[in-house]
Amino acid sequence: MTALERLVIDEAELIGRLRAHAETLPSPDAPHFAEAFDRYGDARVVMLGEATHGSHEFYAARAAITKRLIEKHGFTIVAVEGDWPDIARLDDYVRHNAARPRRGEPFARFPTWMWRNEEVLALADWMRRHNAALPEERRASLRGLDVYSLGESIHAVIAYLDAHDPVAATEARRRYGCLSPWQDEPQHYGRAVEYGQLAPCEDAVVAQLGALLDRRMALLADDGEEFFNAEQNARIVRAAEQYYRAMYRGSAASWNLRDRHMFDTLQMLMAHHPDARAVIWAHNSHLGNAAATAMGWNGEFNIGELVRGAHGDKAVGIGFGTDRGTVAAASDWGASMQVMQVRAARDDSWEGAFRRTGLARSLTDWRGRAKRDLVEVLSQTLLERAIGVIYRPQTERASHYFEAVLADQFDAWVWFEQTRAVTPLGPERPHGAPETWPFGL
């Protein structure tokens, strides 16, 4: 029996229960939008997904919810699916700190619009204002979870050691010299190693991380926050070296390595601030429990699944969906951003089911025993759409849909029937390695 046949059989009951349990929402740009999300204020980790990397409503809604959780419920970490050094530039801004070591411009690599947009800038401005009157230890931080910043992270480690231990900096340059020729196109390094054309640099980057950790106590005494940043960049170099080799062993290996790194980074952040509570921003495919999707059935896990395992009921996962509208995306890796039309969702998808409720915006929460009838209809397998930085409407079924059991994938679902593209800051200038290859999620 196909997913469409199951939907037709259960359509009236499914739509009826979705409509009965849905709570209508105002526009995400409305002042009171986030009040409905106070129910998640007692969580340790709130994971806010998105169905695309380029829709205004998803960014605006997550920003409103995040501000509410920070201001009213004491959340102090905003961790996002972005590169640590680039997001650190924003963190410097929101926490009123000096600039960290960097090489080049932030968000200069494809896809630039994912974080260099008006919606993210508005959140950063708000966080800076919120933090202004707070002592340093209580200021909310903005952190990057991703693994792609090989060159930036190498530079950050060396710059830190130049300032704190010049002898160690010389040794770091020697160890990282193995990777230096490949910093701008690390996928070529991975290919050369996997095809036997180059010896791996794994031992050198592991040794450098070990050398830094061996001096942890002495370096922490100088500036604990600066050392934490350097340590994390050294961990990124190690993970990136592994990731770019794993790319050529299959998509599951590299996907799992990337999401394991994002989870480990979150856990380091939580340990660094023991009383911290975190909001995570990432694509639905990263934050929804992979074990409830075709991804998990094919050997992949994700940060959402790992967070649930670590934090149990203190972790909440909220998915986001849309039917149609426009999206900021590219047609291929490294191509220029376009504002593209999003096709209406397939009838045999969860998005198609939520469209049939006739609601323009809604929150559907199925936690708790009173929602058993809703959980029952959400426990079937239907398609779900995932648009990353790449959108290919001409091959949408193959390129952007996967099967999912929504009841087990998330705890709640935010629905926007129609969405529009984010607004990039300045002209798009994608160049360099297509860093999110091969996933775009």
N, C-alpha and C positions, 0 to 999 in steps of 0.2 A: 504493500500500500504506500503510495507516495505522500509526501508532506502536504501537497495540495488536496488530495483525497481526504486526509485526516482533518484538514481545516474545513472542508465543505461539510463533512459529517457533523462536526462539533461547532460549526460557525455560530449558530444562534446562541448556544450556551456560552461559548467563549466570549463573544462580543457583549452579551448581556452581563456577564460577571465582570468583565473589564470596565464596562460603563458604570456598574453599580459601585465598584470599589475605587474608581478614579476620583481624585480631588482636582478640581479645576485650578489652574494657576494663572496669575496675571502675566503680562510681558516680563521677561527677565530684566528689562530695563526699568521696570516699575519699582518704586521705593520699597514696597512691602513683599516683593517676590519671595525673599528668602525666609520669611517667617514660618512657612510651612515646614522648613527643614530643622527647626529647633529640636524636633524629636530625636535627632542624631547627635545632640550636644553632649551626651554622656559617653560617646564612643572614644576609643583611644586612637583609632585610625578611620578616617572617612575617605573612601576612594570615589572620586568623581570622574566618570568616563566621558566619552564623546564618540559619536558615530562617524565623524570626519575630523580632519585636522584643520578645517578651514571654514567653519560656520560660526557666525556672530553669536547666535543664540546659545550655543554650547559654551563659548568663552564667557559671555555675559552672565549666564546662569551660574557657572562655576565660580566666577568672581563674586557674585552676590552671596552665594552660599558660603564661600570662604571667608568673606568679610564678616558675615554673621557669626560663624564659628569662632573666629578670632576675637571679635569684639564682645560677644555675649557669653561665650563658653570656654574661653581661655586656650584655644589652640594656638600653637606657637611655631609650627613648621608647615610650610607649603612646599611640597616636593613634587617636581614636575618631570615629564618625559622630555627633558632637554639636557644638553651637555653641561657638566659641572662648571667649567671655566666661564662659559658664556652666561649662564644663569648667575654665577658669582658676581658678574658685573652689575646685574640688577640687585643682587643681595647687598652689595656695597652701598648702593643707592638707598634701598629701603631701610637699611639699618644704620645709615649715617656714618659709614666707615670709609677709610681710604681705599683706593683701588688696589686690587690684588695683581700679582704679576700676570701678564698676558702677552700674547703675540698676535698681532693683527686685530681686526674688528670683530665684535661679537655678532653672532648670527650671520656671518658672511657666507657660510656654505649652504648649499641647497639642503632643505627648503627654508629660505630666509623668512618667509611670511608666517611660519608656524609660531614664532615667538616675537618677531619684529612686526607687531601690529598695534593698532590703537587700543584694542581691548586689553592687551597685556600691559601696555603703558599706563592705562587708567588704574589697573590694580596696583601696579608698582607705586604710582603717585599716592594712592590711598594708603598703602602700607607704610610709606614714608611718613605721611601725616600722622597715622596712628602711632607709630613708634616714637615720634618726636619727644613726647613728654615722659616716656618710659625709661627706666634704668636699662643699661645695656643688656643685662642678663634676662630681661623680660620682653625684649623686642622680638617680634615675629620675623622669622627668616624665610628666605626664598632659596631653594636648593635644586640643583639638577641631578637626575638619577642616571642619566644615560652613559653610554660606553664609547662614543665615537671620537672623543677629543684627544686622540693620540698625540698630535703635535703640540697642541696647547698645554696638555698636561705635562709632557716632557719639559717644556719651557718653564712651567710653574714650579716644578720640583727643583730644577737647576737654579732658578732665580731665588727661591727660598734658601737653598744651601749657600749660594753666593753671599747672602746677607748674614747667615748664621754660622756657616762652617765652610770656608773657601776650599779647604783641603778635600772635604767630602764632595764639594761641588765639582772639583776636577775629576774625581773618581766617577761621579754620576755622568759627566759628559762622556767619559770613556765607555761606560756600560751602555748608555743610550745611543752611543755612536753607531751601534749595530742597526738601530731603527731609523736614525736620522735621515738617510737618503730616501726613506719611504714615507716620511711624515705627511706629505701632501696627498699621496695616493696609496694609502695603506693596504687597499685591496690587492694591489700589485705585489706587495710583500707577501700576503697570504697565499696568493697563487704560486709565486716563485718557490715558497717553502713546500707547499703541498705537492708540487710537481717535481720536487727534488732538485731544483735549480739553485737553491740557497739554503744554508744552514739556519735553523730557527734561532731567534734571539731570546727565547724563553728564559734560559738560565740567567742571562744578564739582567733582565728586568725583575726577575724574582730576587736576585741577589741585591739589587738596588732597593727594593722594598724592604728586604730583611735588614739591610744596613741602616735604613732610616728608622725602622722600628727598634733596632738595637740601641739607638741613641734617644729613644722616646723620652725618658725621664729628664735627661739634661736639656733637651730642646723644648720640652713642655714648660720648663721653668722660665724660658725667655718670653714666649708668647704662645699660650695654649691654642688659641684660635688659628694662628698662622700655621702652627704645626699640624693641626687637624686638617687644614686645607691642603697642605703639602702631602700628608699621608694619603688623603683621599685621591689626589692626583697620581701618586705613585701606584695606588691600587688600580686606577683607571688604565694606566699604561700597561700593567700586567694583564688586565682583563681585555683591553683592546688588542693586544698582541695575540691573545688566544682567540678572540672573536674573528679577526680577519683571516686566521688560518682555518677556523671552523666553518667559515662561509663556503669553503670548497669541499666540505664533507657532507653537506646537505642542510636544508633549511631548518630542520628540527634542532640540530646541534648548535647552530649559531643563535637561533631564537632562544633556546633554553639558556645558553650562556649569557645572553644579553639580559633576560629577565631575572636570572639568578643574581647578576651584578646589580640590577636596580633594587632588588629585594635586600641584598647585603648592604647597599648604600643606605637604604631606609633604616635598617637595623642599627647601623653605625650612628646615624643621626639620632635615633631614639636613645641609644646608650650614651651618646655625648651629652644629651640633655635628659636625664633620667625621668623628669616629670613631664616631658614633652608630650604633646598630642599633635597628630599630623593630619593634614589634608593632602591627598595625592591627586594630581591631574595626569591622566594618560588616556590613551585610546581604549574603548570598550574591550578590544581584543587583548589588552594587557591587564585590565582590571577586573573583568568578569572572570569567574572561576573557570579556568581552561578545562577542568575535568568534566564540565557540563556542556562541552562543545566538541565539534569535529576536530579542533586543534588537539585537545587532550586525548581524544580517541585515536589520534595518529601519533602520539608520543611527545607532544609538546606540553609544557607547563608554563605558567606566567606568574607575574608578581602578585596578581590578585589571589591566586590559589595559595601561594606561599604565605601571604599576609594572613589569610584566613587560618591556615595551619598554625601560625605563630601567635595570633591574637584572639582567635576564637570569636565569641560573641561581642568582643570589644572592637571588632572590625566590621565596617558597613560598606557594602559595595553598591553603588548607584549607577545604572546604565542610562544612556541618553539615546534617543532615536528621533528620526525625522522621516517624512514622506517625500517631500519635494522642495524645490527652491533653487538657490544658487550656492556654489561653493568655490572657495579659492583652492585651486589644485593645479597640477601639471599633468600633461598627457604621457610623459615618460621621465625617466631618471635624468635629472639635471636640466630639464627643459624649463622654459619660462612659465611663471605662474599665469593662469588664466582664471577669469570668473566664468565658471561652467554651469550649465543647467543640470540639475539633479533630476533624474527620471523618477516618476512616481514608483513607489515600492511595489514589488511583486505581491500578488494576492496571497501566495503561499508562504508569506514571511510574517514575522512578528510585527514589523512595521505596517504591513497590510492589515493586520488585525487591529492595531491601534488606530489606523486611519478609519476603519469601519465604526469606531465608537462615535465619530462625528465631533470629537473634542479637539479644539485647536491647540490647547496646552493642558497638560495634566501631570500629576504625580500619582503613581500607583505603588503602594507599599504593601508587601505581603508577609511581613514579619508578624509573628504572634499566632496563637491558636484560633483567634476569631477569623482568620483569613484562610482557613483550610479549603473552603470551596474555591477561592481564587487560586491557591497553590495547585489544586487539582487540575484546573484547565491550563495552567502555566507549565505543567509538568510534561506536556507533550513536546515532541521535537518538530520545530519549524525552522525555516531559514531566517538568518539575520544578516543585515547588510553592514559592511565595513568599508568605508572610504578613507584612505589615508592621505598622503600627500599626492598620490597618483589617483586619477579617476579616469576610467576607460568605459564610458557608457555603452560603447558598441559591443563590449564583451562582458557586460555587467554581471550576468549570472556566474560565469566562470571566474571573473576577476574579483568580485566584491561580495559574494554571499557564501555563508557557511552555515551548517546546521547547529542549533543550540536549544537547550532546555532552559528556558528563561528562569523558571522557579529556582533552579540550582545555580544558575550563572550569577545572578544578582540578588540583592535584597529589595530593590526598588527600581523603578523605571520612570524617567522624566521624558515626556513626549512633547515634541514641537511638530505640528503638522506641516508647517512651512518654515523654512530657514533661509538666511541670506549669507553671503560671503563676508568673511572678516575684512577689515580695512588695513592693508599693509602700510607701514611707515616708510615713505619715500619710494623711489623706484626700485623695482626688483632687479637684483644683480646676481643671480645664481651663478656660481663658478666653483671650480675645484672639484674634488671627489664627491660623487653623489652619496653622501655619508649614510643615508638610511637604507641604501641598497642591501639586500634584495627585497625588503619587506614594504617600506613606505608606511609603516604603522608604528 
